[in-house]
Amino acid sequence: MVRTRMFGFVKSTWNPVVGCTHLCVYCWARRQAKRQKKRCKLCYEFVPHLHEKRLKRKWRDPKLIFVVDMGDLFCSAVPDEWILRVLNVVRENPHCMFLFMTKNPARYFDFNFPDNAILGTTIETNRSYNVSKAPPPEERYEAMRDLDHEYKFVSIEPIMDFDMDVLVEWIRDIKPLRVAVGYDNYQYYPLVEPPLSKTIELIEKLHYFTDVEPKTLFRGRKR
């Protein structure tokens, strides 16, 4: 099932690994996985695990593929071996582009990525909010800033209140090819969100130096 609400430019998803240990309070994937109890107990529990058969996947036509949207391939509970096997499949399909997303981008430095990989992270804010066991936003920013890779991506979603000058400078330093900006789609948890006018101003500032994809902005939001 293709989930374009998160990234409108993604046309396909591939989940050779499912699960995550970051425990983000707003995580939609963990809730989605609860529907898998009859099919896979580990998916239901969202424990990081490998689906061996999915490593045999091949794509005939060129497309952009989101790798592991049902988890975090680079969380600490995922063994290096699994990641290396995923990267082997990426190399075997050079006609496709593969988008990786993680809240632990410092782990990107442990691997050699092929040219058809886009390396991304989520930076919901520059501030620290107690909503996740993932590395804090500042650590994610520093890792992405120092990452020497041509294709980088940042998701500011679900956006939380931020300091304009700091967050804009962070994104400028990272030099992503694209940034997605949006509010919480699912509203499972009361996040500290910025007013809509502030988010629109952020998008306008980012447009000066990178491609921006506005996501769910909730028309009529005034806070």
N, CA, C and O of each residue as an XYZ file, in Angstrom:
892
protein
N       0.846     -1.199      0.000
C       0.000      0.000      0.000
C       0.878      1.243      0.000
O       1.743      1.373      0.865
N       0.686      2.145     -0.927
C       1.482      3.367     -1.024
C       0.861      4.439     -0.133
O      -0.329      4.736     -0.239
N       1.666      5.005      0.729
C       1.178      6.035      1.650
C       1.755      7.379      1.232
O       2.855      7.735      1.653
N       1.041      8.117      0.424
C       1.574      9.364     -0.106
C       1.285     10.549      0.803
O       1.715     11.664      0.508
N       0.559     10.332      1.913
C       0.309     11.449      2.821
C       1.615     11.932      3.434
O       1.758     13.116      3.739
N       2.572     11.018      3.616
C       3.819     11.425      4.233
C       4.740     12.106      3.214
O       5.247     13.197      3.472
N       4.952     11.479      2.086
C       5.823     12.041      1.065
C       5.132     11.900     -0.284
O       5.068     10.814     -0.858
N       4.620     13.015     -0.773
C       3.831     12.986     -1.994
C       4.597     12.542     -3.213
O       3.995     12.106     -4.194
N       5.927     12.642     -3.178
C       6.710     12.272     -4.348
C       7.114     10.800     -4.329
O       7.713     10.321     -5.292
N       6.803     10.073     -3.256
C       7.114      8.662     -3.162
C       6.027      7.844     -3.863
O       4.840      8.054     -3.613
N       6.414      6.931     -4.722
C       5.461      6.135     -5.489
C       5.383      4.689     -5.016
O       4.485      3.956     -5.430
N       6.306      4.266     -4.157
C       6.308      2.875     -3.713
C       6.993      2.770     -2.360
O       7.871      3.572     -2.040
N       6.595      1.783     -1.563
C       7.255      1.526     -0.281
C       7.743      0.085     -0.252
O       7.212     -0.780     -0.948
N       8.759     -0.156      0.561
C       9.364     -1.478      0.670
C       9.817     -1.660      2.113
O      10.601     -0.867      2.633
N       9.315     -2.713      2.753
C       9.578     -2.929      4.173
C      10.245     -4.275      4.442
O       9.602     -5.176      4.981
N      11.524     -4.432      4.079
C      12.236     -5.659      4.408
C      12.471     -5.801      5.918
O      12.637     -6.907      6.431
N      12.481     -4.668      6.611
C      12.570     -4.639      8.071
C      11.385     -3.848      8.588
O      11.021     -2.817      8.023
N      10.787     -4.331      9.658
C       9.665     -3.648     10.295
C       9.985     -3.503     11.776
O      10.554     -4.405     12.390
N       9.612     -2.350     12.347
C       9.763     -2.156     13.782
C      10.726     -1.043     14.137
O      11.550     -0.630     13.320
N      10.614     -0.563     15.364
C      11.437      0.558     15.823
C      11.410      0.585     17.350
O      10.460      0.110     17.972
N      12.451      1.141     17.939
C      12.542      1.259     19.398
C      12.538      2.706     19.877
O      12.811      2.964     21.049
N      12.237      3.646     18.997
C      12.277      5.057     19.389
C      11.056      5.511     20.168
O      11.114      6.510     20.885
N       9.951      4.789     20.035
C       8.745      5.053     20.838
C       8.263      6.499     20.720
O       7.914      7.114     21.728
N       8.239      7.043     19.515
C       7.715      8.394     19.307
C       6.215      8.399     19.631
O       5.479      7.523     19.177
N       5.773      9.365     20.400
C       4.383      9.360     20.868
C       3.390      9.544     19.727
O       2.227      9.162     19.858
N       3.823     10.117     18.621
C       2.927     10.392     17.501
C       3.038      9.346     16.391
O       2.478      9.543     15.312
N       3.744      8.245     16.630
C       4.057      7.278     15.574
C       2.804      6.622     15.009
O       2.086      5.930     15.731
N       2.537      6.836     13.718
C       1.408      6.193     13.051
C       1.724      4.741     12.697
O       0.831      3.895     12.666
N       3.004      4.458     12.430
C       3.383      3.120     11.966
C       3.168      2.072     13.058
O       2.727      0.958     12.774
N       3.476      2.421     14.284
C       3.259      1.481     15.386
C       1.778      1.132     15.504
O       1.426     -0.021     15.755
N       0.924      2.117     15.324
C      -0.519      1.868     15.384
C      -0.994      1.061     14.179
O      -1.847      0.181     14.300
N      -0.433      1.375     13.023
C      -0.770      0.611     11.822
C      -0.371     -0.855     11.990
O      -1.082     -1.752     11.537
N       0.764     -1.094     12.639
C       1.264     -2.458     12.807
C       0.345     -3.295     13.697
O       0.342     -4.522     13.593
N      -0.424     -2.658     14.560
C      -1.337     -3.394     15.439
C      -2.398     -4.154     14.645
O      -3.060     -5.045     15.179
N      -2.555     -3.803     13.381
C      -3.514     -4.505     12.538
C      -2.934     -5.813     11.984
O      -3.628     -6.567     11.302
N      -1.654     -6.072     12.284
C      -0.972     -7.215     11.687
C      -0.895     -8.429     12.607
O      -0.149     -9.363     12.312
N      -1.639     -8.448     13.711
C      -1.490     -9.508     14.709
C      -1.684    -10.895     14.116
O      -0.939    -11.814     14.454
N      -2.666    -11.069     13.240
C      -2.939    -12.382     12.672
C      -1.900    -12.783     11.629
O      -1.735    -13.966     11.332
N      -1.209    -11.807     11.082
C      -0.246    -12.086     10.008
C       1.170    -12.212     10.535
O       1.929    -13.055     10.057
N       1.547    -11.389     11.516
C       2.924    -11.387     12.019
C       2.940    -10.843     13.440
O       2.651     -9.667     13.662
N       3.273    -11.689     14.393
C       3.287    -11.280     15.797
C       4.321    -10.185     16.048
O       4.075     -9.265     16.828
N       5.478    -10.280     15.389
C       6.528     -9.280     15.607
C       6.141     -7.926     15.016
O       6.481     -6.883     15.574
N       5.427     -7.943     13.883
C       4.918     -6.678     13.339
C       3.948     -6.051     14.331
O       3.998     -4.848     14.591
N       3.071     -6.874     14.879
C       2.082     -6.386     15.841
C       2.771     -5.742     17.039
O       2.327     -4.704     17.530
N       3.853     -6.357     17.506
C       4.579     -5.827     18.660
C       5.551     -4.718     18.273
O       6.112     -4.054     19.145
N       5.750     -4.517     16.993
C       6.647     -3.496     16.441
C       8.097     -3.691     16.897
O       8.856     -2.730     17.024
N       8.457     -4.932     17.135
C       9.834     -5.278     17.450
C      10.624     -5.330     16.140
O      10.188     -6.003     15.206
N      11.765     -4.648     16.034
C      12.518     -4.695     14.782
C      12.846     -6.133     14.369
O      13.425     -6.898     15.140
N      12.462     -6.483     13.138
C      12.688     -7.842     12.650
C      12.783     -7.822     11.137
O      12.298     -6.903     10.478
N      13.419     -8.856     10.598
C      13.678     -8.952      9.166
C      12.656     -9.865      8.493
O      12.338    -10.942      8.998
N      12.139     -9.407      7.326
C      11.286    -10.242      6.478
C      12.160    -10.743      5.321
O      12.368    -10.042      4.331
N      12.654    -11.945      5.468
C      13.636    -12.506      4.548
C      13.165    -12.485      3.095
O      13.932    -12.130      2.200
N      11.918    -12.862      2.858
C      11.415    -12.971      1.488
C      11.415    -11.623      0.769
O      11.545    -11.565     -0.454
N      11.270    -10.561      1.520
C      11.196     -9.236      0.893
C      12.544     -8.770      0.355
O      12.603     -7.815     -0.419
N      13.613     -9.426      0.750
C      14.936     -9.087      0.223
C      15.135     -9.589     -1.204
O      16.136     -9.269     -1.845
N      14.197    -10.363     -1.693
C      14.269    -10.859     -3.065
C      13.537     -9.942     -4.031
O      13.411    -10.254     -5.216
N      13.062     -8.830     -3.538
C      12.269     -7.917     -4.362
C      13.108     -7.295     -5.469
O      14.256     -6.907     -5.252
N      12.515     -7.205     -6.669
C      13.140     -6.502     -7.792
C      12.089     -5.599     -8.420
O      10.894     -5.895     -8.379
N      12.544     -4.495     -9.001
C      11.636     -3.533     -9.627
C      11.971     -3.437    -11.112
O      13.130     -3.257    -11.485
N      10.964     -3.556    -11.941
C      11.183     -3.520    -13.385
C      11.335     -2.087    -13.881
O      12.220     -1.792    -14.684
N      10.466     -1.193    -13.396
C      10.443      0.185    -13.891
C      11.115      1.133    -12.904
O      11.088      0.888    -11.698
N      11.714      2.207    -13.398
C      12.314      3.198    -12.499
C      11.253      3.855    -11.622
O      10.172      4.204    -12.096
N      11.567      4.018    -10.359
C      10.651      4.695     -9.441
C      11.402      5.079     -8.178
O      12.522      4.628     -7.941
N      10.767      5.920     -7.374
C      11.329      6.297     -6.073
C      10.669      5.448     -5.001
O       9.445      5.439     -4.872
N      11.478      4.740     -4.236
C      10.984      3.767     -3.262
C      11.378      4.195     -1.857
O      12.554      4.427     -1.575
N      10.389      4.297     -0.980
C      10.626      4.617      0.421
C      10.960      3.310      1.141
O      10.134      2.399      1.201
N      12.172      3.225      1.685
C      12.637      2.016      2.351
C      12.272      2.069      3.839
O      12.681      2.987      4.551
N      11.512      1.095      4.296
C      11.124      0.942      5.704
C      10.358      2.161      6.202
O      10.848      2.919      7.039
N       9.152      2.338      5.677
C       8.279      3.356      6.253
C       7.559      2.812      7.495
O       6.934      3.571      8.236
N       7.651      1.491      7.714
C       7.048      0.864      8.887
C       8.113      0.548      9.936
O       8.201     -0.576     10.429
N       8.912      1.547     10.265
C       9.951      1.346     11.267
C      11.105      2.298     11.036
O      10.976      3.275     10.298
N      12.239      2.012     11.672
C      13.457      2.796     11.481
C      14.600      1.815     11.271
O      15.038      1.149     12.209
N      15.078      1.730     10.040
C      16.121      0.774      9.677
C      17.420      1.026     10.437
O      18.242      0.118     10.569
N      17.618      2.244     10.937
C      18.882      2.602     11.563
C      18.759      2.814     13.067
O      19.656      3.385     13.687
N      17.665      2.363     13.654
C      17.587      2.407     15.117
C      18.589      1.393     15.675
O      19.007      0.478     14.964
N      18.967      1.549     16.920
C      20.061      0.750     17.493
C      19.748     -0.736     17.558
O      20.667     -1.548     17.662
N      18.472     -1.115     17.497
C      18.108     -2.525     17.616
C      18.237     -3.293     16.301
O      18.071     -4.513     16.290
N      18.524     -2.618     15.208
C      18.665     -3.278     13.903
C      20.131     -3.647     13.671
O      20.983     -2.759     13.679
N      20.449     -4.919     13.468
C      21.848     -5.327     13.246
C      22.412     -4.780     11.938
O      21.680     -4.580     10.969
N      23.713     -4.545     11.925
C      24.387     -4.091     10.708
C      24.124     -5.031      9.542
O      23.958     -4.583      8.407
N      24.084     -6.333      9.815
C      23.915     -7.324      8.754
C      22.627     -7.079      7.964
O      22.625     -7.186      6.738
N      21.547     -6.755      8.651
C      20.290     -6.499      7.958
C      20.415     -5.292      7.041
O      19.952     -5.312      5.900
N      21.041     -4.248      7.548
C      21.202     -3.024      6.761
C      22.047     -3.310      5.523
O      21.713     -2.851      4.431
N      23.128     -4.056      5.675
C      23.994     -4.385      4.546
C      23.241     -5.185      3.489
O      23.454     -4.993      2.292
N      22.378     -6.066      3.922
C      21.607     -6.861      2.962
C      20.588     -5.984      2.221
O      20.343     -6.182      1.031
N      20.010     -5.036      2.917
C      19.106     -4.088      2.268
C      19.864     -3.269      1.229
O      19.372     -3.056      0.120
N      21.058     -2.812      1.587
C      21.857     -2.008      0.660
C      22.286     -2.812     -0.561
O      22.439     -2.249     -1.645
N      22.479     -4.100     -0.408
C      22.800     -4.942     -1.558
C      21.657     -4.939     -2.573
O      21.892     -4.898     -3.780
N      20.424     -4.984     -2.078
C      19.267     -4.937     -2.979
C      19.203     -3.579     -3.682
O      18.870     -3.507     -4.865
N      19.515     -2.526     -2.969
C      19.530     -1.191     -3.567
C      20.538     -1.136     -4.716
O      20.252     -0.579     -5.775
N      21.689     -1.704     -4.502
C      22.724     -1.715     -5.541
C      22.306     -2.559     -6.745
O      22.698     -2.270     -7.875
N      21.524     -3.583     -6.504
C      21.070     -4.457     -7.592
C      19.965     -3.825     -8.427
O      19.573     -4.373     -9.457
N      19.460     -2.669     -7.987
C      18.389     -1.975     -8.710
C      18.793     -0.517     -8.968
O      18.155      0.402     -8.454
N      19.843     -0.305     -9.756
C      20.378      1.046     -9.962
C      19.447      1.961    -10.747
O      19.652      3.174    -10.773
N      18.431      1.400    -11.385
C      17.487      2.214    -12.152
C      16.434      2.867    -11.253
O      15.654      3.700    -11.715
N      16.410      2.494     -9.983
C      15.471      3.090     -9.022
C      16.225      3.955     -8.018
O      17.419      3.758     -7.788
N      15.517      4.916     -7.421
C      16.042      5.693     -6.304
C      15.380      5.200     -5.023
O      14.192      4.879     -5.011
N      16.158      5.141     -3.946
C      15.669      4.603     -2.680
C      15.816      5.657     -1.585
O      16.914      6.148     -1.322
N      14.703      5.994     -0.958
C      14.689      6.986      0.119
C      14.783      6.287      1.464
O      13.949      5.445      1.796
N      15.805      6.640      2.237
C      15.962      6.155      3.601
C      15.621      7.282      4.569
O      16.002      8.433      4.353
N      14.907      6.947      5.630
C      14.576      7.920      6.668
C      14.923      7.327      8.028
O      14.673      6.148      8.279
N      15.498      8.145      8.903
C      15.827      7.682     10.243
C      15.868      8.865     11.206
O      16.105     10.003     10.800
N      15.639      8.588     12.463
C      15.862      9.581     13.517
C      17.196      9.309     14.223
O      17.470      9.848     15.295
N      18.003      8.471     13.602
C      19.349      8.188     14.104
C      20.354      8.318     12.964
O      21.060      7.359     12.652
N      20.429      9.508     12.329
C      21.259      9.644     11.122
C      22.754      9.519     11.368
O      23.514      9.367     10.411
N      23.202      9.577     12.613
C      24.629      9.379     12.880
C      25.066      7.988     12.428
O      26.244      7.764     12.152
N      24.125      7.063     12.352
C      24.464      5.705     11.935
C      24.700      5.604     10.435
O      25.259      4.612      9.967
N      24.291      6.596      9.684
C      24.590      6.610      8.254
C      26.096      6.511      8.002
O      26.523      5.958      6.989
N      26.895      7.045      8.924
C      28.340      7.078      8.726
C      28.978      5.681      8.784
O      30.139      5.509      8.415
N      28.213      4.695      9.246
C      28.753      3.341      9.379
C      28.661      2.536      8.086
O      29.132      1.400      8.032
N      28.059      3.112      7.043
C      27.796      2.349      5.835
C      28.190      3.142      4.587
O      28.245      4.372      4.602
N      28.461      2.407      3.513
C      28.706      3.016      2.213
C      27.430      2.905      1.386
O      26.947      1.806      1.114
N      26.894      4.047      0.994
C      25.638      4.067      0.267
C      25.880      4.251     -1.226
O      26.753      5.024     -1.622
N      25.121      3.554     -2.048
C      25.237      3.755     -3.496
C      24.653      5.101     -3.912
O      23.984      5.776     -3.130
N      24.921      5.474     -5.154
C      24.485      6.778     -5.643
C      22.969      6.887     -5.779
O      22.439      7.994     -5.866
N      22.269      5.765     -5.798
C      20.808      5.816     -5.956
C      20.082      5.807     -4.608
O      18.922      5.405     -4.519
N      20.777      6.253     -3.569
C      20.182      6.363     -2.237
C      19.986      7.830     -1.871
O      20.871      8.656     -2.093
N      18.828      8.147     -1.312
C      18.552      9.453     -0.715
C      18.532      9.253      0.791
O      17.785      8.417      1.300
N      19.346     10.015      1.503
C      19.453      9.843      2.948
C      18.696     10.960      3.654
O      18.988     12.141      3.469
N      17.724     10.568      4.460
C      16.858     11.557      5.091
C      16.764     11.390      6.591
O      17.147     10.363      7.153
N      16.247     12.423      7.221
C      15.957     12.385      8.645
C      14.736     13.237      8.924
O      14.328     14.051      8.096
N      14.158     13.044     10.098
C      13.065     13.884     10.575
C      13.612     14.845     11.612
O      14.258     14.431     12.575
N      13.351     16.129     11.414
C      13.698     17.158     12.399
C      12.428     17.968     12.627
O      12.145     18.907     11.882
N      11.669     17.610     13.646
C      10.368     18.233     13.868
C      10.471     19.655     14.397
O       9.523     20.434     14.291
N      11.630     19.996     14.970
C      11.845     21.263     15.650
C      13.315     21.368     15.998
O      14.042     20.378     15.914
N      13.763     22.542     16.385
C      15.117     22.654     16.914
C      15.136     22.546     18.437
O      16.201     22.462     19.049
N      13.953     22.549     19.039
C      13.837     22.490     20.494
C      13.766     21.044     20.971
O      13.619     20.116     20.175
N      13.871     20.875     22.273
C      13.794     19.541     22.871
C      12.445     19.361     23.554
O      12.119     20.068     24.508
N      11.667     18.407     23.053
C      10.398     18.030     23.655
C      10.470     16.545     24.001
O      11.071     15.761     23.267
N       9.870     16.172     25.093
C       9.928     14.788     25.560
C       8.860     13.953     24.849
O       7.852     13.573     25.444
N       9.103     13.675     23.565
C       8.120     12.939     22.770
C       8.709     11.692     22.120
O       8.014     11.015     21.363
N       9.981     11.369     22.399
C      10.634     10.267     21.699
C      11.898      9.849     22.436
O      12.503     10.644     23.155
N      12.289      8.591     22.249
C      13.569      8.106     22.757
C      14.654      8.170     21.681
O      15.765      7.682     21.888
N      14.333      8.766     20.541
C      15.314      8.930     19.467
C      16.351      9.981     19.863
O      16.109     10.762     20.784
N      17.493     10.014     19.189
C      18.448     11.096     19.427
C      17.763     12.446     19.280
O      16.892     12.596     18.424
N      18.135     13.440     20.097
C      17.474     14.744     20.033
C      17.699     15.439     18.701
O      18.652     15.118     17.990
N      16.830     16.393     18.349
C      16.929     17.068     17.049
C      18.304     17.648     16.751
O      18.766     17.571     15.612
N      18.965     18.223     17.741
C      20.266     18.842     17.475
C      21.284     17.813     17.016
O      22.107     18.103     16.148
N      21.241     16.611     17.586
C      22.166     15.561     17.152
C      21.857     15.114     15.730
O      22.771     14.820     14.959
N      20.581     15.061     15.379
C      20.206     14.686     14.013
C      20.712     15.743     13.027
O      21.243     15.417     11.966
N      20.537     17.008     13.399
C      21.018     18.100     12.549
C      22.524     17.999     12.329
O      22.994     18.105     11.196
N      23.276     17.798     13.395
C      24.735     17.754     13.277
C      25.184     16.599     12.392
O      26.117     16.743     11.602
N      24.524     15.462     12.522
C      24.891     14.312     11.685
C      24.600     14.595     10.216
O      25.433     14.321      9.353
N      23.423     15.141      9.931
C      23.064     15.424      8.545
C      23.928     16.531      7.958
O      24.263     16.493      6.774
N      24.284     17.498      8.759
C      25.164     18.583      8.306
C      26.513     18.041      7.868
O      27.076     18.491      6.870
N      27.031     17.073      8.617
C      28.375     16.551      8.354
C      28.381     15.388      7.363
O      29.445     14.894      6.991
N      27.214     14.956      6.941
C      27.108     13.812      6.045
C      27.491     14.206      4.616
O      26.908     15.124      4.039
N      28.458     13.514      4.064
C      28.921     13.791      2.699
C      28.187     12.865      1.733
O      28.679     11.793      1.382
N      27.011     13.296      1.317
C      26.211     12.515      0.379
C      25.442     13.498     -0.496
O      24.929     14.504     -0.004
N      25.363     13.211     -1.777
C      24.773     14.173     -2.712
C      23.292     14.397     -2.466
O      22.813     15.528     -2.546
N      22.569     13.338     -2.170
C      21.112     13.439     -2.053
C      20.683     13.316     -0.596
O      20.776     12.248      0.009
N      20.208     14.437     -0.043
C      19.746     14.452      1.345
C      18.332     15.032      1.405
O      17.938     15.845      0.568
N      17.593     14.599      2.400
C      16.187     14.985      2.542
C      15.883     15.218      4.016
O      16.401     14.511      4.881
N      15.038     16.215      4.301
C      14.615     16.483      5.681
C      13.101     16.569      5.736
O      12.474     17.238      4.915
N      12.523     15.887      6.706
C      11.091     15.986      6.972
C      10.876     16.763      8.268
O      11.337     16.354      9.334
N      10.174     17.882      8.163
C       9.779     18.643      9.361
C       8.312     18.308      9.608
O       7.422     19.137      9.418
N       8.089     17.078     10.034
C       6.733     16.560     10.168
C       6.727     15.389     11.148
O       7.480     14.434     10.963
N       5.894     15.443     12.184
C       4.962     16.524     12.497
C       5.702     17.717     13.107
O       6.482     17.567     14.047
N       5.445     18.881     12.564
C       6.138     20.069     13.019
C       5.725     20.418     14.446
O       4.551     20.328     14.805
N       6.705     20.817     15.252
C       6.463     21.320     16.602
C       7.076     22.711     16.706
O       7.941     23.080     15.911
N       6.625     23.471     17.682
C       7.055     24.864     17.742
C       8.574     24.960     17.773
O       9.247     24.100     18.342
N       9.107     26.002     17.163
C      10.531     26.088     16.870
C      10.999     27.526     16.928
O      10.195     28.450     17.043
N      12.311     27.708     16.847
C      12.933     29.030     16.751
C      13.301     29.266     15.294
O      14.144     28.560     14.740
N      12.681     30.242     14.683
C      12.769     30.434     13.240
C      14.202     30.492     12.728
O      14.577     29.710     11.855
N      15.003     31.404     13.256
C      16.346     31.593     12.727
C      17.200     30.333     12.873
O      17.989     30.000     11.988
N      17.032     29.638     14.000
C      17.834     28.439     14.247
C      17.453     27.321     13.278
O      18.323     26.710     12.657
N      16.163     27.059     13.153
C      15.737     25.951     12.300
C      16.066     26.218     10.829
O      16.488     25.310     10.112
N      15.876     27.447     10.386
C      16.212     27.782      8.996
C      17.706     27.582      8.754
O      18.102     27.067      7.709
N      18.522     27.981      9.703
C      19.966     27.821      9.545
C      20.362     26.352      9.545
O      21.259     25.947      8.806
N      19.702     25.564     10.364
C      19.971     24.121     10.372
C      19.721     23.523      8.999
O      20.554     22.783      8.477
N      18.586     23.839      8.421
C      18.247     23.262      7.122
C      19.208     23.771      6.047
O      19.610     23.015      5.163
N      19.565     25.017      6.123
C      20.532     25.573      5.169
C      21.864     24.820      5.263
O      22.480     24.515      4.242
N      22.306     24.522      6.495
C      23.574     23.821      6.696
C      23.535     22.397      6.143
O      24.534     21.901      5.622
N      22.380     21.742      6.259
C      22.254     20.356      5.804
C      22.302     20.255      4.283
O      22.799     19.271      3.735
N      21.785     21.276      3.606
C      21.748     21.307      2.134
C      20.927     20.162      1.544
O      21.432     19.425      0.698
N      19.687     19.996      1.967
C      18.861     18.915      1.413
C      18.357     19.257      0.026
O      18.208     20.431     -0.315
N      18.092     18.231     -0.780
C      17.510     18.477     -2.094
C      16.026     18.798     -1.963
O      15.448     19.432     -2.846
N      15.402     18.363     -0.861
C      13.988     18.664     -0.639
C      13.687     18.613      0.853
O      14.326     17.885      1.613
N      12.683     19.418      1.256
C      12.205     19.442      2.639
C      10.689     19.302      2.612
O      10.017     19.978      1.833
N      10.151     18.435      3.449
C       8.702     18.320      3.619
C       8.317     18.972      4.944
O       8.993     18.785      5.956
N       7.233     19.734      4.931
C       6.783     20.435      6.136
C       5.304     20.166      6.333
O       4.512     20.360      5.411
N       4.919     19.721      7.526
C       3.505     19.468      7.764
C       3.194     19.224      9.224
O       4.070     18.900     10.025
N       1.914     19.390      9.550
C       1.441     19.141     10.908
C       1.139     17.661     11.101
O       1.156     16.883     10.147
N       0.866     17.284     12.336
C       0.516     15.920     12.681
C      -0.764     15.511     11.951
O      -1.812     16.135     12.118
N      -0.665     14.453     11.139
C      -1.822     13.971     10.392
C      -2.875     13.332     11.284
O      -4.070     13.387     10.991
N      -2.420     12.723     12.378
C      -3.280     11.787     13.084
C      -3.752     12.291     14.449
O      -4.767     11.818     14.960
N      -3.039     13.233     15.040
C      -3.448     13.878     16.287
C      -3.721     12.869     17.400
O      -4.701     12.981     18.137
N      -2.825     11.873     17.504
C      -2.958     10.892     18.576
C      -2.482     11.463     19.911
O      -2.879     10.986     20.974
N      -1.640     12.474     19.851
C      -0.990     12.999     21.056
C      -0.930     14.511     20.935
O      -0.630     15.026     19.858
N      -1.208     15.243     22.021
C      -1.194     16.718     21.934
C       0.222     17.286     21.851
O       0.893     17.443     22.871
N       0.671     17.592     20.642
C       1.999     18.147     20.424
C       1.989     19.662     20.599
O       0.949     20.305     20.450
N       3.153     20.228     20.916
C       3.307     21.679     21.002
C       3.547     22.197     19.592
O       4.674     22.168     19.097
N       2.498     22.667     18.953
C       2.579     23.042     17.545
C       2.685     24.564     17.374
O       2.178     25.326     18.197
N       3.348     24.992     16.296
C       3.436     26.425     16.005
C       2.144     26.921     15.367
O       1.390     26.119     14.816
N       1.873     28.213     15.427
C       0.723     28.752     14.686
C       0.943     28.575     13.189
O       2.082     28.509     12.726
N      -0.132     28.500     12.447
C      -0.046     28.282     11.008
C       0.760     29.380     10.324
O       1.536     29.111      9.407
N       0.574     30.618     10.774
C       1.295     31.736     10.148
C       2.798     31.566     10.275
O       3.542     31.933      9.366
N       3.248     31.017     11.385
C       4.681     30.809     11.592
C       5.207     29.707     10.674
O       6.311     29.812     10.141
N       4.416     28.658     10.493
C       4.812     27.570      9.603
C       4.891     28.052      8.161
O       5.816     27.686      7.435
N       3.940     28.859      7.747
C       3.965     29.406      6.385
C       5.189     30.287      6.188
O       5.805     30.267      5.122
N       5.543     31.059      7.205
C       6.751     31.888      7.114
C       7.991     31.008      6.974
O       8.898     31.325      6.204
N       8.030     29.911      7.715
C       9.158     28.982      7.604
C       9.265     28.443      6.190
O      10.355     28.416      5.619
N       8.153     28.016      5.620
C       8.151     27.489      4.254
C       8.674     28.531      3.274
O       9.459     28.208      2.382
N       8.248     29.761      3.435
C       8.707     30.833      2.541
C      10.203     31.040      2.641
O      10.866     31.257      1.626
N      10.747     30.977      3.847
C      12.186     31.165      4.033
C      12.975     29.991      3.443
O      14.037     30.189      2.853
N      12.456     28.775      3.602
C      13.154     27.609      3.067
C      13.152     27.604      1.545
O      14.081     27.093      0.921
N      12.111     28.171      0.950
C      11.994     28.209     -0.505
C      13.151     28.977     -1.153
O      13.415     28.800     -2.342
N      13.826     29.807     -0.405
C      14.919     30.593     -0.976
C      16.125     29.729     -1.350
O      16.919     30.103     -2.213
N      16.257     28.569     -0.694
C      17.469     27.795     -0.969
C      17.232     26.298     -1.168
O      18.195     25.564     -1.391
N      15.990     25.817     -1.097
C      15.742     24.399     -1.349
C      14.312     24.192     -1.822
O      13.479     25.094     -1.727
N      14.035     23.006     -2.329
C      12.686     22.657     -2.751
C      11.872     22.265     -1.516
O      12.330     21.460     -0.705
N      10.681     22.822     -1.370
C       9.847     22.560     -0.198
C       8.539     21.928     -0.635
O       7.889     22.390     -1.573
N       8.166     20.868      0.056
C       6.900     20.191     -0.201
C       5.968     20.406      0.994
O       6.111     19.721      2.007
N       5.021     21.338      0.900
C       4.062     21.507      1.999
C       3.166     20.277      2.111
O       2.638     19.789      1.112
N       3.004     19.792      3.310
C       2.149     18.629      3.552
C       0.861     19.101      4.234
O       0.310     20.132      3.848
N       0.380     18.379      5.221
C      -0.862     18.743      5.896
C      -0.663     20.022      6.703
O       0.052     20.027      7.705
N      -1.300     21.105      6.261
C      -1.174     22.387      6.962
C      -2.468     22.783      7.673
O      -2.533     23.834      8.310
N      -3.493     21.942      7.563
C      -4.744     22.174      8.274
C      -5.277     23.577      8.047
O      -5.069     24.467      8.871
N      -5.950     23.770      6.952
C      -6.547     25.076      6.662
C      -7.434     25.520      7.833
O      -8.215     24.738      8.376
N      -7.293     26.759      8.193
C      -8.098     27.297      9.274
C      -7.423     27.235     10.626
O      -7.911     27.826     11.590
N      -6.266     26.503     10.717
C      -5.551     26.463     11.978
C      -5.011     27.861     12.287
O      -4.333     28.456     11.450
N      -5.299     28.384     13.460
C      -4.911     29.762     13.796
C      -3.967     29.841     14.986
O      -3.432     30.914     15.263
N      -3.749     28.758     15.688
C      -2.941     28.822     16.889
C      -1.519     29.239     16.548
O      -0.678     29.350     17.440
